[in-house]
């Protein structure tokens, strides 16, 4: 299938260009009489979903038998009605009238009865994909709602990503609307390889795993991959198979979302925007900075609005804390029963480090500090630093790059790397 789309380095797409791309896509793939399900991101991903919602409805709303949305939560919190309306730029009146026939569903990841198993990636395949790093069979379970439709269409942005390399494409299936088996496996695989090596890499063993898992989905699949700058500036839109659309979007994302610096920073203040509401999501303020931090340096996640480690996994993180990869690998019998996705998040926030099993001493390459509403006692309990957010004056952080000090005013989506 030929990829349809446009991408720019020096300007954004106009709405008329977006409508043209969408029109071309549906001219090539007739949706008349079909039940269509869009899979889209939650509010932790910057994207002009308000525009896309209206453009899609205008393009095919009168032709299709159904036009619904499934929010790819992974294991994030469900979005309430008000949050859904905000995500798609709708008023309650519009949803009840103009778009009354459109259903918006949360992926109910916490309910086993909502899944179906569609295949198994064999141990031999996993060994080949991971280069011998792991050998185990991985059952593939996914939201069974996909089989209520004739056509599934992904629509979401592509950014550098700590687990898979770049987000987008089939990642909206796995982990977006997937069951726990492939989520835990893929996240732990990324953690074992490390964020340091994975992030900003187009093809990784994790990407190969989710592409292989997606091959078991026998519902027709298409994808609109977006490349977004800032909160909602669309600089690229590509349509095709999930693999082809991702391929084009990742190439453009690499040019927009990676900042190369001459030398590593000693201290970074990552200012997290409101779209991140717990450390589970705001950890991106660390992931995107780790490759550009000097040994012994510090990343401060500044988010006074956040007062929770994780709304969905906080109790487990209170038990295991934040540690380097080898802390878990060298005590695997102790930790292998915990959800591997939670262990992966722990290592991604902590970063590269060492653990001596004989002495029990753990050494972190860099320090990670929370300047949030999470109390000092809890930060210490989970092995993270604490800084009173009220003690921080953002003006004092500005213009100090020559000193090795960096202020990132909207952290979480731009990846920093050494040249």
C-alpha atoms as a printed R data frame, in Angstrom:
    type eleno elety resid chain resno       x       y      z
1   ATOM     1    CA   UNK     A     1   0.000   0.000  0.000
2   ATOM     2    CA   UNK     A     2   1.314   3.434 -0.922
3   ATOM     3    CA   UNK     A     3   1.626   5.851  2.006
4   ATOM     4    CA   UNK     A     4  -0.424   9.028  1.654
5   ATOM     5    CA   UNK     A     5   0.553  12.173  3.510
6   ATOM     6    CA   UNK     A     6   2.682  15.244  3.998
7   ATOM     7    CA   UNK     A     7   5.294  16.406  6.470
8   ATOM     8    CA   UNK     A     8   7.163  19.668  6.944
9   ATOM     9    CA   UNK     A     9  10.215  20.880  8.820
10  ATOM    10    CA   UNK     A    10   9.416  24.579  8.542
11  ATOM    11    CA   UNK     A    11   5.643  24.886  8.913
12  ATOM    12    CA   UNK     A    12   2.455  23.198 10.064
13  ATOM    13    CA   UNK     A    13  -0.184  21.543  7.953
14  ATOM    14    CA   UNK     A    14  -3.274  23.604  7.276
15  ATOM    15    CA   UNK     A    15  -6.690  22.156  8.014
16  ATOM    16    CA   UNK     A    16  -7.394  22.089  4.283
17  ATOM    17    CA   UNK     A    17  -4.268  19.954  3.772
18  ATOM    18    CA   UNK     A    18  -5.416  17.599  6.533
19  ATOM    19    CA   UNK     A    19  -8.839  17.290  4.920
20  ATOM    20    CA   UNK     A    20  -7.210  16.590  1.571
21  ATOM    21    CA   UNK     A    21  -5.088  13.771  3.019
22  ATOM    22    CA   UNK     A    22  -8.106  12.264  4.774
23  ATOM    23    CA   UNK     A    23 -10.177  12.530  1.589
24  ATOM    24    CA   UNK     A    24  -7.450  10.761 -0.399
25  ATOM    25    CA   UNK     A    25  -7.247   8.034  2.228
26  ATOM    26    CA   UNK     A    26 -10.962   7.307  2.149
27  ATOM    27    CA   UNK     A    27 -11.130   7.577 -1.614
28  ATOM    28    CA   UNK     A    28  -8.675   4.677 -1.679
29  ATOM    29    CA   UNK     A    29 -10.529   2.794  1.093
30  ATOM    30    CA   UNK     A    30 -14.305   3.055  0.804
31  ATOM    31    CA   UNK     A    31 -16.003   2.991  4.191
32  ATOM    32    CA   UNK     A    32 -19.594   2.981  2.907
33  ATOM    33    CA   UNK     A    33 -21.806   0.833  5.121
34  ATOM    34    CA   UNK     A    34 -18.929  -0.264  7.355
35  ATOM    35    CA   UNK     A    35 -18.653  -0.217 11.112
36  ATOM    36    CA   UNK     A    36 -15.506   1.840 11.793
37  ATOM    37    CA   UNK     A    37 -13.541   2.047 15.047
38  ATOM    38    CA   UNK     A    38 -10.850   4.680 15.579
39  ATOM    39    CA   UNK     A    39  -8.186   3.946 18.198
40  ATOM    40    CA   UNK     A    40  -6.842   7.198 19.631
41  ATOM    41    CA   UNK     A    41  -4.611   8.421 22.486
42  ATOM    42    CA   UNK     A    42  -5.693   9.639 25.893
43  ATOM    43    CA   UNK     A    43  -4.867  13.127 27.145
44  ATOM    44    CA   UNK     A    44  -1.219  12.252 27.966
45  ATOM    45    CA   UNK     A    45  -0.308  12.635 24.273
46  ATOM    46    CA   UNK     A    46  -0.255  16.008 22.535
47  ATOM    47    CA   UNK     A    47  -2.336  15.875 19.374
48  ATOM    48    CA   UNK     A    48  -5.048  17.922 17.595
49  ATOM    49    CA   UNK     A    49  -7.688  15.270 18.218
50  ATOM    50    CA   UNK     A    50 -10.373  17.961 18.222
51  ATOM    51    CA   UNK     A    51  -9.655  18.737 14.570
52  ATOM    52    CA   UNK     A    52  -9.197  15.094 13.579
53  ATOM    53    CA   UNK     A    53 -12.521  14.093 15.165
54  ATOM    54    CA   UNK     A    54 -14.435  16.632 13.076
55  ATOM    55    CA   UNK     A    55 -12.462  15.953  9.900
56  ATOM    56    CA   UNK     A    56 -13.145  12.215 10.150
57  ATOM    57    CA   UNK     A    57 -16.842  12.747 10.804
58  ATOM    58    CA   UNK     A    58 -17.180  15.180  7.912
59  ATOM    59    CA   UNK     A    59 -15.390  12.715  5.624
60  ATOM    60    CA   UNK     A    60 -17.257   9.495  6.406
61  ATOM    61    CA   UNK     A    61 -19.871  10.181  9.085
62  ATOM    62    CA   UNK     A    62 -22.776   9.994  6.627
63  ATOM    63    CA   UNK     A    63 -21.436   6.877  4.871
64  ATOM    64    CA   UNK     A    64 -20.649   4.468  7.671
65  ATOM    65    CA   UNK     A    65 -22.873   2.182  9.707
66  ATOM    66    CA   UNK     A    66 -20.959   3.132 12.853
67  ATOM    67    CA   UNK     A    67 -18.143   5.553 13.702
68  ATOM    68    CA   UNK     A    68 -16.829   4.983 17.210
69  ATOM    69    CA   UNK     A    69 -13.688   5.681 19.241
70  ATOM    70    CA   UNK     A    70 -11.681   3.498 21.605
71  ATOM    71    CA   UNK     A    71  -9.203   5.367 23.816
72  ATOM    72    CA   UNK     A    72  -5.881   3.511 23.996
73  ATOM    73    CA   UNK     A    73  -5.225   3.803 27.710
74  ATOM    74    CA   UNK     A    74  -2.642   1.057 28.061
75  ATOM    75    CA   UNK     A    75  -2.883   0.943 31.850
76  ATOM    76    CA   UNK     A    76  -3.605   4.655 32.389
77  ATOM    77    CA   UNK     A    77  -6.658   5.972 34.221
78  ATOM    78    CA   UNK     A    78  -9.982   5.897 32.417
79  ATOM    79    CA   UNK     A    79 -11.154   9.204 30.972
80  ATOM    80    CA   UNK     A    80 -14.451  10.521 32.341
81  ATOM    81    CA   UNK     A    81 -17.044  12.160 30.127
82  ATOM    82    CA   UNK     A    82 -15.715  15.683 30.734
83  ATOM    83    CA   UNK     A    83 -12.167  14.581 29.894
84  ATOM    84    CA   UNK     A    84 -13.379  12.830 26.743
85  ATOM    85    CA   UNK     A    85 -15.236  15.932 25.570
86  ATOM    86    CA   UNK     A    86 -12.122  18.043 26.169
87  ATOM    87    CA   UNK     A    87  -9.902  15.530 24.335
88  ATOM    88    CA   UNK     A    88 -12.092  15.735 21.225
89  ATOM    89    CA   UNK     A    89 -12.972  19.431 21.529
90  ATOM    90    CA   UNK     A    90 -16.695  18.862 21.954
91  ATOM    91    CA   UNK     A    91 -19.391  20.523 24.012
92  ATOM    92    CA   UNK     A    92 -21.881  18.307 25.808
93  ATOM    93    CA   UNK     A    93 -24.589  19.664 23.491
94  ATOM    94    CA   UNK     A    94 -22.610  18.797 20.357
95  ATOM    95    CA   UNK     A    95 -22.006  15.274 21.623
96  ATOM    96    CA   UNK     A    96 -25.696  14.840 22.404
97  ATOM    97    CA   UNK     A    97 -26.895  16.207 19.061
98  ATOM    98    CA   UNK     A    98 -24.555  16.485 16.064
99  ATOM    99    CA   UNK     A    99 -22.380  13.555 17.155
100 ATOM   100    CA   UNK     A   100 -24.964  11.556 19.095
101 ATOM   101    CA   UNK     A   101 -24.306   8.385 17.106
102 ATOM   102    CA   UNK     A   102 -20.580   8.425 17.912
103 ATOM   103    CA   UNK     A   103 -19.644   6.238 20.877
104 ATOM   104    CA   UNK     A   104 -16.448   6.912 22.840
105 ATOM   105    CA   UNK     A   105 -15.125   3.971 24.851
106 ATOM   106    CA   UNK     A   106 -12.319   3.634 27.369
107 ATOM   107    CA   UNK     A   107 -10.063   0.602 27.013
108 ATOM   108    CA   UNK     A   108 -11.047  -1.344 30.135
109 ATOM   109    CA   UNK     A   109  -7.620  -2.803 30.792
110 ATOM   110    CA   UNK     A   110  -8.465  -3.839 34.356
111 ATOM   111    CA   UNK     A   111 -11.304  -6.182 33.246
112 ATOM   112    CA   UNK     A   112 -10.081  -9.627 32.047
113 ATOM   113    CA   UNK     A   113 -13.466 -10.360 30.495
114 ATOM   114    CA   UNK     A   114 -12.931  -7.613 27.907
115 ATOM   115    CA   UNK     A   115 -10.010  -9.441 26.260
116 ATOM   116    CA   UNK     A   116  -9.582 -12.279 23.811
117 ATOM   117    CA   UNK     A   117  -6.456 -14.257 23.058
118 ATOM   118    CA   UNK     A   118  -5.609 -14.150 19.361
119 ATOM   119    CA   UNK     A   119  -2.299 -15.993 19.246
120 ATOM   120    CA   UNK     A   120   1.028 -16.762 20.870
121 ATOM   121    CA   UNK     A   121   4.483 -15.540 19.931
122 ATOM   122    CA   UNK     A   122   6.557 -18.673 20.395
123 ATOM   123    CA   UNK     A   123   9.654 -18.907 22.531
124 ATOM   124    CA   UNK     A   124  11.725 -19.495 19.386
125 ATOM   125    CA   UNK     A   125  10.384 -16.284 17.834
126 ATOM   126    CA   UNK     A   126  11.018 -14.288 21.007
127 ATOM   127    CA   UNK     A   127  14.571 -15.603 21.176
128 ATOM   128    CA   UNK     A   128  15.158 -14.564 17.567
129 ATOM   129    CA   UNK     A   129  13.555 -11.129 17.981
130 ATOM   130    CA   UNK     A   130  15.500 -10.353 21.165
131 ATOM   131    CA   UNK     A   131  18.810 -11.720 19.937
132 ATOM   132    CA   UNK     A   132  18.798 -14.345 22.656
133 ATOM   133    CA   UNK     A   133  18.095 -11.846 25.431
134 ATOM   134    CA   UNK     A   134  14.852 -13.599 26.340
135 ATOM   135    CA   UNK     A   135  13.262 -16.930 25.576
136 ATOM   136    CA   UNK     A   136   9.610 -17.408 26.518
137 ATOM   137    CA   UNK     A   137   6.248 -17.751 24.832
138 ATOM   138    CA   UNK     A   138   4.095 -14.622 24.975
139 ATOM   139    CA   UNK     A   139   0.286 -14.992 24.749
140 ATOM   140    CA   UNK     A   140  -1.298 -12.176 22.725
141 ATOM   141    CA   UNK     A   141  -4.493 -10.829 24.261
142 ATOM   142    CA   UNK     A   142  -6.281  -7.691 23.141
143 ATOM   143    CA   UNK     A   143  -9.564  -5.827 23.552
144 ATOM   144    CA   UNK     A   144 -12.228  -7.968 21.884
145 ATOM   145    CA   UNK     A   145 -14.224  -4.876 20.916
146 ATOM   146    CA   UNK     A   146 -12.097  -4.664 17.754
147 ATOM   147    CA   UNK     A   147 -14.045  -7.626 16.353
148 ATOM   148    CA   UNK     A   148 -17.322  -5.700 16.560
149 ATOM   149    CA   UNK     A   149 -16.147  -3.582 13.605
150 ATOM   150    CA   UNK     A   150 -15.350  -3.992  9.920
151 ATOM   151    CA   UNK     A   151 -12.449  -1.533  9.950
152 ATOM   152    CA   UNK     A   152 -10.071  -0.419 12.690
153 ATOM   153    CA   UNK     A   153  -8.160   2.831 12.156
154 ATOM   154    CA   UNK     A   154  -5.377   4.071 14.423
155 ATOM   155    CA   UNK     A   155  -4.999   7.825 14.747
156 ATOM   156    CA   UNK     A   156  -2.240   9.039 17.056
157 ATOM   157    CA   UNK     A   157   1.049  10.931 17.289
158 ATOM   158    CA   UNK     A   158   4.611   9.661 17.030
159 ATOM   159    CA   UNK     A   159   7.313  10.743 19.497
160 ATOM   160    CA   UNK     A   160  10.593   9.285 20.781
161 ATOM   161    CA   UNK     A   161   9.594   6.643 23.335
162 ATOM   162    CA   UNK     A   162  11.430   4.991 26.210
163 ATOM   163    CA   UNK     A   163  10.065   1.463 25.724
164 ATOM   164    CA   UNK     A   164   9.681   0.977 21.982
165 ATOM   165    CA   UNK     A   165  11.977   3.633 20.445
166 ATOM   166    CA   UNK     A   166   9.296   5.799 18.862
167 ATOM   167    CA   UNK     A   167   5.596   5.707 19.682
168 ATOM   168    CA   UNK     A   168   2.857   5.375 17.089
169 ATOM   169    CA   UNK     A   169   1.680   2.729 14.644
170 ATOM   170    CA   UNK     A   170   1.002  -0.678 16.175
171 ATOM   171    CA   UNK     A   171   1.870   0.669 19.610
172 ATOM   172    CA   UNK     A   172  -1.760   1.812 19.743
173 ATOM   173    CA   UNK     A   173  -2.688  -1.880 19.776
174 ATOM   174    CA   UNK     A   174   0.129  -3.023 22.059
175 ATOM   175    CA   UNK     A   175   0.097  -1.716 24.760
176 ATOM   176    CA   UNK     A   176  -2.712   0.709 23.814
177 ATOM   177    CA   UNK     A   177  -5.620  -1.736 23.924
178 ATOM   178    CA   UNK     A   178  -3.731  -4.888 24.874
179 ATOM   179    CA   UNK     A   179  -3.905  -7.406 27.666
180 ATOM   180    CA   UNK     A   180  -1.318  -7.637 30.454
181 ATOM   181    CA   UNK     A   181   0.882 -10.388 29.017
182 ATOM   182    CA   UNK     A   182   2.300  -8.499 26.052
183 ATOM   183    CA   UNK     A   183   2.309  -5.194 27.970
184 ATOM   184    CA   UNK     A   184   4.434  -6.617 30.760
185 ATOM   185    CA   UNK     A   185   6.732  -8.518 28.417
186 ATOM   186    CA   UNK     A   186   7.351  -5.641 25.998
187 ATOM   187    CA   UNK     A   187   7.938  -3.084 28.739
188 ATOM   188    CA   UNK     A   188  10.360  -5.336 30.610
189 ATOM   189    CA   UNK     A   189  12.175  -6.128 27.382
190 ATOM   190    CA   UNK     A   190  12.624  -2.391 26.814
191 ATOM   191    CA   UNK     A   191  13.832  -1.957 30.385
192 ATOM   192    CA   UNK     A   192  16.391  -4.755 30.082
193 ATOM   193    CA   UNK     A   193  17.757  -3.155 26.903
194 ATOM   194    CA   UNK     A   194  17.466   0.217 28.763
195 ATOM   195    CA   UNK     A   195  15.883   3.529 27.882
196 ATOM   196    CA   UNK     A   196  19.399   4.807 27.149
197 ATOM   197    CA   UNK     A   197  19.714   2.460 24.153
198 ATOM   198    CA   UNK     A   198  16.084   2.281 23.038
199 ATOM   199    CA   UNK     A   199  14.737   5.811 23.036
200 ATOM   200    CA   UNK     A   200  14.781   7.525 19.656
201 ATOM   201    CA   UNK     A   201  15.664   4.313 17.772
202 ATOM   202    CA   UNK     A   202  13.286   3.579 14.917
203 ATOM   203    CA   UNK     A   203  13.440  -0.223 14.907
204 ATOM   204    CA   UNK     A   204  13.998  -2.062 18.172
205 ATOM   205    CA   UNK     A   205  13.277  -5.570 19.475
206 ATOM   206    CA   UNK     A   206  10.254  -4.101 21.261
207 ATOM   207    CA   UNK     A   207   8.912  -2.615 18.001
208 ATOM   208    CA   UNK     A   208   9.469  -5.979 16.314
209 ATOM   209    CA   UNK     A   209   7.538  -7.672 19.122
210 ATOM   210    CA   UNK     A   210   4.486  -5.422 18.861
211 ATOM   211    CA   UNK     A   211   4.515  -5.612 15.059
212 ATOM   212    CA   UNK     A   212   4.555  -9.405 15.346
213 ATOM   213    CA   UNK     A   213   1.718  -9.317 17.882
214 ATOM   214    CA   UNK     A   214  -0.317  -7.051 15.604
215 ATOM   215    CA   UNK     A   215  -0.020  -9.548 12.771
216 ATOM   216    CA   UNK     A   216  -2.453 -11.762 14.721
217 ATOM   217    CA   UNK     A   217  -5.203  -9.104 14.431
218 ATOM   218    CA   UNK     A   218  -7.343 -10.228 11.509
219 ATOM   219    CA   UNK     A   219  -9.623  -7.191 11.451
220 ATOM   220    CA   UNK     A   220  -8.647  -4.819  8.593
221 ATOM   221    CA   UNK     A   221  -6.219  -2.216  9.985
222 ATOM   222    CA   UNK     A   222  -5.253   1.264  8.782
223 ATOM   223    CA   UNK     A   223  -3.418   4.136 10.433
224 ATOM   224    CA   UNK     A   224  -3.133   7.918 10.442
225 ATOM   225    CA   UNK     A   225   0.237   8.725 12.069
226 ATOM   226    CA   UNK     A   226   0.664  12.300 13.227
227 ATOM   227    CA   UNK     A   227   3.797  14.278 14.021
228 ATOM   228    CA   UNK     A   228   3.021  17.080 16.455
229 ATOM   229    CA   UNK     A   229   5.057  20.020 17.756
230 ATOM   230    CA   UNK     A   230   4.038  21.752 20.960
231 ATOM   231    CA   UNK     A   231   0.497  21.168 22.149
232 ATOM   232    CA   UNK     A   232  -1.293  20.709 18.849
233 ATOM   233    CA   UNK     A   233   0.750  21.957 15.866
234 ATOM   234    CA   UNK     A   234   0.497  19.235 13.235
235 ATOM   235    CA   UNK     A   235   3.678  19.138 11.138
236 ATOM   236    CA   UNK     A   236   3.096  15.726  9.589
237 ATOM   237    CA   UNK     A   237   0.238  13.365  8.771
238 ATOM   238    CA   UNK     A   238   0.773   9.999  7.092
239 ATOM   239    CA   UNK     A   239  -1.779   7.342  6.158
240 ATOM   240    CA   UNK     A   240  -1.285   3.696  5.280
241 ATOM   241    CA   UNK     A   241  -0.778   0.411  7.064
242 ATOM   242    CA   UNK     A   242   0.207   0.846 10.713
243 ATOM   243    CA   UNK     A   243   3.760  -0.182  9.781
244 ATOM   244    CA   UNK     A   244   4.111   2.141  6.767
245 ATOM   245    CA   UNK     A   245   2.464   5.168  8.392
246 ATOM   246    CA   UNK     A   246   4.693   4.700 11.451
247 ATOM   247    CA   UNK     A   247   7.771   4.416  9.245
248 ATOM   248    CA   UNK     A   248   7.154   7.808  7.649
249 ATOM   249    CA   UNK     A   249   6.124   9.505 10.904
250 ATOM   250    CA   UNK     A   250   9.146   8.212 12.852
251 ATOM   251    CA   UNK     A   251  11.506   9.629 10.232
252 ATOM   252    CA   UNK     A   252   9.909  13.060 10.574
253 ATOM   253    CA   UNK     A   253   9.684  12.830 14.362
254 ATOM   254    CA   UNK     A   254  13.434  12.174 14.493
255 ATOM   255    CA   UNK     A   255  13.962  15.537 12.810
256 ATOM   256    CA   UNK     A   256  11.501  17.453 14.995
257 ATOM   257    CA   UNK     A   257  11.735  15.845 18.413
258 ATOM   258    CA   UNK     A   258  15.460  15.273 18.998
259 ATOM   259    CA   UNK     A   259  17.688  18.084 20.279
260 ATOM   260    CA   UNK     A   260  21.430  17.460 20.007
261 ATOM   261    CA   UNK     A   261  23.701  19.168 22.535
262 ATOM   262    CA   UNK     A   262  27.472  19.626 22.601
263 ATOM   263    CA   UNK     A   263  28.098  18.475 26.166
264 ATOM   264    CA   UNK     A   264  26.081  16.803 28.925
265 ATOM   265    CA   UNK     A   265  24.199  18.800 31.545
266 ATOM   266    CA   UNK     A   266  24.876  18.652 35.273
267 ATOM   267    CA   UNK     A   267  21.371  19.633 36.375
268 ATOM   268    CA   UNK     A   268  18.102  19.751 34.467
269 ATOM   269    CA   UNK     A   269  14.754  21.109 35.588
270 ATOM   270    CA   UNK     A   270  12.050  19.301 33.625
271 ATOM   271    CA   UNK     A   271   8.867  21.357 33.893
272 ATOM   272    CA   UNK     A   272   5.987  18.981 33.307
273 ATOM   273    CA   UNK     A   273   2.805  20.255 31.630
274 ATOM   274    CA   UNK     A   274  -0.662  19.522 32.986
275 ATOM   275    CA   UNK     A   275  -1.256  16.644 30.579
276 ATOM   276    CA   UNK     A   276   0.828  14.513 32.979
277 ATOM   277    CA   UNK     A   277  -1.059  13.974 36.231
278 ATOM   278    CA   UNK     A   278   1.129  11.452 38.079
279 ATOM   279    CA   UNK     A   279   4.768  10.324 38.075
280 ATOM   280    CA   UNK     A   280   3.779   7.269 36.033
281 ATOM   281    CA   UNK     A   281   3.244   9.634 33.091
282 ATOM   282    CA   UNK     A   282   5.501  12.524 34.158
283 ATOM   283    CA   UNK     A   283   8.485  10.178 34.246
284 ATOM   284    CA   UNK     A   284   8.977  11.287 30.651
285 ATOM   285    CA   UNK     A   285  10.718  14.326 32.119
286 ATOM   286    CA   UNK     A   286  13.520  11.883 33.005
287 ATOM   287    CA   UNK     A   287  13.359   9.496 30.034
288 ATOM   288    CA   UNK     A   288  13.819  12.241 27.447
289 ATOM   289    CA   UNK     A   289  16.744  13.801 29.340
290 ATOM   290    CA   UNK     A   290  18.766  10.761 30.461
291 ATOM   291    CA   UNK     A   291  21.009  10.522 27.359
292 ATOM   292    CA   UNK     A   292  22.152  14.130 27.847
293 ATOM   293    CA   UNK     A   293  22.921  14.072 31.596
294 ATOM   294    CA   UNK     A   294  26.498  13.911 32.890
295 ATOM   295    CA   UNK     A   295  27.586  11.155 35.276
296 ATOM   296    CA   UNK     A   296  26.684  12.325 38.778
297 ATOM   297    CA   UNK     A   297  24.162  14.810 37.385
298 ATOM   298    CA   UNK     A   298  20.579  15.396 38.427
299 ATOM   299    CA   UNK     A   299  17.159  15.552 36.783
300 ATOM   300    CA   UNK     A   300  14.483  17.392 38.732
301 ATOM   301    CA   UNK     A   301  10.909  16.618 37.719
302 ATOM   302    CA   UNK     A   302   9.078  19.858 38.514
303 ATOM   303    CA   UNK     A   303   5.312  19.446 38.666
304 ATOM   304    CA   UNK     A   304   3.602  21.134 41.641
305 ATOM   305    CA   UNK     A   305   0.239  19.930 40.307
306 ATOM   306    CA   UNK     A   306   1.181  16.246 40.743
307 ATOM   307    CA   UNK     A   307   0.589  14.632 44.128
308 ATOM   308    CA   UNK     A   308   0.503  10.942 43.182
309 ATOM   309    CA   UNK     A   309   3.170   8.430 42.124
310 ATOM   310    CA   UNK     A   310   0.706   6.404 40.041
311 ATOM   311    CA   UNK     A   311  -3.067   6.348 40.220
312 ATOM   312    CA   UNK     A   312  -3.141   2.799 38.889
313 ATOM   313    CA   UNK     A   313   0.117   1.261 40.149
314 ATOM   314    CA   UNK     A   314   1.035   3.373 43.184
315 ATOM   315    CA   UNK     A   315   0.659   0.610 45.765
316 ATOM   316    CA   UNK     A   316   3.069  -1.648 43.882
317 ATOM   317    CA   UNK     A   317   5.596   1.157 43.431
318 ATOM   318    CA   UNK     A   318   5.407   1.879 47.159
319 ATOM   319    CA   UNK     A   319   6.483  -1.737 47.687
320 ATOM   320    CA   UNK     A   320   9.258  -2.036 45.116
321 ATOM   321    CA   UNK     A   321  10.484   1.572 44.840
322 ATOM   322    CA   UNK     A   322  12.578   3.043 42.036
323 ATOM   323    CA   UNK     A   323  15.762   1.190 41.145
324 ATOM   324    CA   UNK     A   324  18.194   0.467 38.344
325 ATOM   325    CA   UNK     A   325  17.696  -2.542 36.071
326 ATOM   326    CA   UNK     A   326  20.337  -4.724 37.753
327 ATOM   327    CA   UNK     A   327  18.694  -4.276 41.161
328 ATOM   328    CA   UNK     A   328  15.823  -6.378 39.821
329 ATOM   329    CA   UNK     A   329  17.799  -8.716 37.554
330 ATOM   330    CA   UNK     A   330  20.175  -9.746 40.349
331 ATOM   331    CA   UNK     A   331  17.222 -10.399 42.692
332 ATOM   332    CA   UNK     A   332  14.893 -11.852 40.065
333 ATOM   333    CA   UNK     A   333  13.400 -14.562 42.270
334 ATOM   334    CA   UNK     A   334  12.280 -11.840 44.660
335 ATOM   335    CA   UNK     A   335  10.751  -9.554 42.045
336 ATOM   336    CA   UNK     A   336   9.636 -11.716 39.111
337 ATOM   337    CA   UNK     A   337   6.096 -12.013 40.530
338 ATOM   338    CA   UNK     A   338   5.467  -8.274 40.298
339 ATOM   339    CA   UNK     A   339   3.963  -6.823 37.098
340 ATOM   340    CA   UNK     A   340   6.927  -6.434 34.767
341 ATOM   341    CA   UNK     A   341   5.529  -3.218 33.321
342 ATOM   342    CA   UNK     A   342   5.745  -1.621 36.773
343 ATOM   343    CA   UNK     A   343   9.326  -2.837 37.234
344 ATOM   344    CA   UNK     A   344  10.130  -1.359 33.815
345 ATOM   345    CA   UNK     A   345   8.728   2.035 34.796
346 ATOM   346    CA   UNK     A   346  10.810   1.891 37.977
347 ATOM   347    CA   UNK     A   347  14.041   1.394 36.044
348 ATOM   348    CA   UNK     A   348  13.183   4.006 33.414
349 ATOM   349    CA   UNK     A   349  12.670   6.712 36.034
350 ATOM   350    CA   UNK     A   350  15.772   5.656 37.956
351 ATOM   351    CA   UNK     A   351  18.004   5.316 34.886
352 ATOM   352    CA   UNK     A   352  21.259   3.455 34.395
353 ATOM   353    CA   UNK     A   353  22.933   2.131 37.552
354 ATOM   354    CA   UNK     A   354  24.729  -0.730 39.236
355 ATOM   355    CA   UNK     A   355  23.790  -3.149 41.997
356 ATOM   356    CA   UNK     A   356  26.157  -5.311 44.039
357 ATOM   357    CA   UNK     A   357  24.199  -8.360 45.179
358 ATOM   358    CA   UNK     A   358  26.789  -9.271 47.827
359 ATOM   359    CA   UNK     A   359  26.810  -5.913 49.609
360 ATOM   360    CA   UNK     A   360  23.297  -4.784 48.675
361 ATOM   361    CA   UNK     A   361  24.706  -1.454 47.516
362 ATOM   362    CA   UNK     A   362  23.001   0.264 44.583
363 ATOM   363    CA   UNK     A   363  24.730   3.052 42.673
364 ATOM   364    CA   UNK     A   364  22.809   5.379 40.389
365 ATOM   365    CA   UNK     A   365  24.477   7.113 37.466
366 ATOM   366    CA   UNK     A   366  22.382  10.223 38.047
367 ATOM   367    CA   UNK     A   367  20.057  11.487 40.752
368 ATOM   368    CA   UNK     A   368  16.323  11.824 40.123
369 ATOM   369    CA   UNK     A   369  14.470  14.332 42.298
370 ATOM   370    CA   UNK     A   370  10.761  15.108 42.528
371 ATOM   371    CA   UNK     A   371   9.706  18.721 43.033
372 ATOM   372    CA   UNK     A   372   6.018  17.914 43.138
373 ATOM   373    CA   UNK     A   373   3.120  17.569 45.530
374 ATOM   374    CA   UNK     A   374   4.312  14.061 46.457
375 ATOM   375    CA   UNK     A   375   5.419  14.321 50.130
376 ATOM   376    CA   UNK     A   376   9.067  14.026 51.097
377 ATOM   377    CA   UNK     A   377   8.443  10.889 53.142
378 ATOM   378    CA   UNK     A   378   6.937   9.071 50.175
379 ATOM   379    CA   UNK     A   379   9.726  10.184 47.835
380 ATOM   380    CA   UNK     A   380  12.275   8.758 50.251
381 ATOM   381    CA   UNK     A   381  10.275   5.550 50.648
382 ATOM   382    CA   UNK     A   382  10.365   4.892 46.893
383 ATOM   383    CA   UNK     A   383  14.047   5.837 46.593
384 ATOM   384    CA   UNK     A   384  13.678   9.208 44.855
385 ATOM   385    CA   UNK     A   385  15.006  12.602 45.883
386 ATOM   386    CA   UNK     A   386  12.734  15.371 47.156
387 ATOM   387    CA   UNK     A   387  12.804  19.117 46.620
388 ATOM   388    CA   UNK     A   388  10.144  21.543 47.839
389 ATOM   389    CA   UNK     A   389   8.562  22.923 44.635
390 ATOM   390    CA   UNK     A   390   7.948  26.235 46.402
391 ATOM   391    CA   UNK     A   391  11.716  26.680 46.701
392 ATOM   392    CA   UNK     A   392  12.142  26.782 42.927
393 ATOM   393    CA   UNK     A   393  12.273  30.074 41.037
394 ATOM   394    CA   UNK     A   394  12.101  29.286 37.333
395 ATOM   395    CA   UNK     A   395  13.812  32.573 36.439
396 ATOM   396    CA   UNK     A   396  16.935  31.416 38.271
397 ATOM   397    CA   UNK     A   397  17.221  28.467 35.871
398 ATOM   398    CA   UNK     A   398  17.045  30.441 32.646
399 ATOM   399    CA   UNK     A   399  20.033  31.088 30.384
400 ATOM   400    CA   UNK     A   400  22.498  28.885 32.278
401 ATOM   401    CA   UNK     A   401  23.281  26.265 29.634
402 ATOM   402    CA   UNK     A   402  26.965  27.305 29.634
403 ATOM   403    CA   UNK     A   403  27.075  26.312 33.314
404 ATOM   404    CA   UNK     A   404  25.636  22.880 32.515
405 ATOM   405    CA   UNK     A   405  22.229  23.829 33.903
406 ATOM   406    CA   UNK     A   406  19.133  23.502 31.713
407 ATOM   407    CA   UNK     A   407  15.512  24.567 32.076
408 ATOM   408    CA   UNK     A   408  13.096  22.552 29.913
409 ATOM   409    CA   UNK     A   409   9.864  24.582 30.015
410 ATOM   410    CA   UNK     A   410   7.597  21.895 28.508
411 ATOM   411    CA   UNK     A   411   9.286  18.577 29.127
412 ATOM   412    CA   UNK     A   412   8.178  15.106 28.118
413 ATOM   413    CA   UNK     A   413   8.152  15.045 24.325
414 ATOM   414    CA   UNK     A   414  11.511  16.410 23.158
415 ATOM   415    CA   UNK     A   415  14.433  13.990 23.398
416 ATOM   416    CA   UNK     A   416  17.871  15.391 24.302
417 ATOM   417    CA   UNK     A   417  20.991  13.619 23.041
418 ATOM   418    CA   UNK     A   418  24.695  14.312 22.885
419 ATOM   419    CA   UNK     A   419  26.005  15.051 19.402
